[in-house]
Amino acid sequence: AAGVIQSPRHLIKEKRETATLKCYPIPRHDTVYWYQQGPGQDPQFLISFYEKMQSDKGSIPDRFSAQQFSDYHSELNMSSLELGDSALYFCASSFFGGTGELFFGEGSRLTVL
Amino acid sequence: SQQGEEDPQALSIQEGENATMNCSYKTSINNLQWYRQNSGRGLVHLILIRSNEREKHSGRLRVTLDTSKKSSSLLITASRAADTASYFCATRRGSNFGNEKLTFGTGTRLTIIP
């Protein structure tokens, strides 16, 4: 079965650079969530989109932005990167009216030097 | 974590033994879910229990929910080396069929010793 696809899997950037992460949800899933997980930490909710509209917002820095496109894929844009942004970034998807579980991708590991 | 706190934070047991992990949360919820994460990998859904349920089973997994104490426990019976992973509880406040975010607890790192 198709899963959530994230790219790139690994990314190394310098401070103050910009990074873009992509997420392709499971087909027919209408909701995408972004989570950030620091080393040894629990996943922290950043932002979510339902039917291409922002549905909820968590602890996402102002330097970050995201959107969901017409084909339901989503992109997380991160600018003015800081050392503290180094983390695993997960995308998850679900569909309204489903079982309530989230399906996670394998994550994108961002390292800021 | 702002919502779930898990206990213990780390647990090591011998293969074949049972492992119990606990989770507490602070706000009212609609459902509570458990996820597993192998090191550096994505989270995998294990089991979901709704707020009007008290116990649920799935294979070697048993989950309980006590909404009066705002706590849940995950029991893994007859543990295997492949069960070595971090386990997170996550809560959802909204509708069971909605698309509200999940709020994760701090996780328990389980190590099964062969």
Contacts between the chains, C-beta under 8 A, distances in Angstrom:
chain1	res1	chain2	res2	distance
A	4	B	42	7.7
A	30	B	99	7.4
A	31	B	99	4.0
A	33	B	101	5.9
A	33	B	102	7.8
A	35	B	104	7.8
A	41	B	106	7.8
A	42	B	1	5.1
A	42	B	4	7.8
A	42	B	88	6.2
A	42	B	104	4.4
A	42	B	105	6.1
A	42	B	106	4.9
A	42	B	107	5.5
A	43	B	43	6.9
A	43	B	88	7.3
A	43	B	104	4.8
A	44	B	104	7.7
A	45	B	101	4.8
A	45	B	102	7.4
A	45	B	103	6.7
A	45	B	104	8.0
A	48	B	99	7.3
A	48	B	101	5.6
A	50	B	99	5.2
A	55	B	99	6.4
A	56	B	100	6.9
A	56	B	101	5.3
A	58	B	101	6.9
A	88	B	40	7.1
A	90	B	42	6.3
A	90	B	43	6.9
A	92	B	43	7.7
A	94	B	99	5.9
A	95	B	99	7.7
A	96	B	97	6.9
A	96	B	98	6.6
A	96	B	99	5.0
A	97	B	97	4.9
A	98	B	97	7.0
A	99	B	48	6.7
A	100	B	31	5.7
A	100	B	33	7.3
A	100	B	48	5.8
A	100	B	92	6.4
A	100	B	96	5.2
A	100	B	97	6.9
A	100	B	98	7.9
A	101	B	33	6.2
A	101	B	45	4.2
A	101	B	48	5.9
A	102	B	43	7.8
A	102	B	45	6.8
A	102	B	102	5.9
A	103	B	45	7.2
A	104	B	35	7.9
A	104	B	42	4.1
A	104	B	43	4.5
A	104	B	44	7.2
A	105	B	42	5.6
A	106	B	41	6.0
A	106	B	42	4.5
A	107	B	40	7.6
A	107	B	41	7.2
A	107	B	42	5.6
A	109	B	40	7.3
